[in-house]
Amino acid sequence: MNIASLSTDQAPPISVPLRFFAVAPLFLVLAALMLAMSDGNPFAAAQTPALLAATHCITLGFMAMVMMGATQQILPVVIGSPLPASRWVAWLTSVPLGAGALSLCGGFMSGNARLFNLAWPLLGVAFLVFIIAAMLSLWRATAKNVTKTAILLSICALAAAVTLGILLARGFATGTALDYAALSVAHITMALGGWVMLLIVGVSYQVVPMFQITPAYPKWLSAVLAPALFAILLLNLALLLTGAEQTWIAAAGISFWLLAVCFALVTLKLQSQRRRKVADATLNFFRLGMVSLLLAALLWLVALLLPAFDMPLRLLSAIAFIAGFAMSLIQGMLYKIVPFLVWFHLFRGGVNAVKVGIPNMKEVIPERLMWWHLRLHGGTLLVALLAPWWNPAAWLAALGLLLQGILLGYAVFTGIAVYRRTLRRIELLAV
Amino acid sequence: MPAQAIQYLDVRWLPPPEPFEHIMDALNSLPDTDALQVLIHREPFPLYDVLRDGGFVWQVTAFENGNFEILISRAT
């Protein structure tokens, strides 16, 4: 990261990213409630209504909410190009995304066509506004780096995932005859393998060396990983939509997972070479995420070898990817981003801020809370991986998710309270 | 007026914004006639604006191993 570009002029107001981070934990609570409301074990099959609803609550309401908020903060910092009309973009993405996620999850739980018909235009608006704004920012940027490429490709993948998702939601609502199996796989692949994976790859190139004080990612990896992953995803999409032979689709899948394994192993190696061997909860969230990515790859590859266990193994791979890889990284990064933003925006108070005394970044969210969350998250992941076979584990996973949502929400609001309290003292001094 | 004494601060391999926090703490308690010599693992560009606003002058030395030495004192 060129820290020179971390200028106070480029960064959006703190309310822009924080509104996304404040709302997102609520969707973890809702996902837990949807799992708890299921008739029987929601993990018994890959597409039970409660599991579909809870999954979209997490991927849209939690993950996309945080990722879109974070991207609006990251783009100005990493490529020196802010999103246009940042406050408008924040409103026009966060509100329809939240409302759309709620409607879609309601649709999955109830099977009500009207909710699907409400959901897809709302989600369409949220993502369209975000994609256009992010593309404008990328287009205007003069900086060229591997993170910019990864974020660009991630947003292209998001556009494909959203198009496929809208097609599916409209199809459910109208009862249109579609190849739902192929479209669902294509949608999941572009959303998780494209949007989520590529954004994490791009952000990791900056966050791991800078905040975890490790060597930089090797050029042989950072120069080719995101374009190679994206090329494989496009090939996979073409194969799926043209009804190609399973052998070719499997070959594309194997290539994707081998690259993902490569990314996880290199990240873990870099983290083992960090300059300060100090225990850090956010680092451990990151490590748990990388180990989960390895597990997701292993389960997917074993599913190819054991066709009789294809369904449960692929379901476990998806759990390891979403709950293990993506959620660990997103929550770990939130525990870095929120204190950093609070500190950074208070620091903008200038001389009065220095007189009042800006809280140390480590004082914004108590570290022990992060460690409790890490343990809770690890436990939730473990029981979620047992849930397809052991009914009590499904309820424990729902309980774990509920507690995580509450804990994360409390942490984010603690950060906001510290910001408001200190800002008031700075303003009083200025009067 | 040359600085009477130099205080040393090593903030290498601290994650952001800890180097900045430590430098600010050290500058707040720095006697007017002293200088602060900071050793850091990357060039702290955002620090320079703050130093300028705070009435400080500084000299930067880049080392071959990637570290930087910033010698800060009050502007006379």
Interface residues (C-beta under 8 A of the other chain):
Chain A: I3 A4 L6 S7 M210 F211 Q212 I213 R275 R276 F340 W343 F344 F347 G350 V351 V354 N360 M361
Chain B: R12 W13 L14 P15 P16 P17 E18 E21 M24 N28 H41 R42 E43 P44 F45 P46 D53
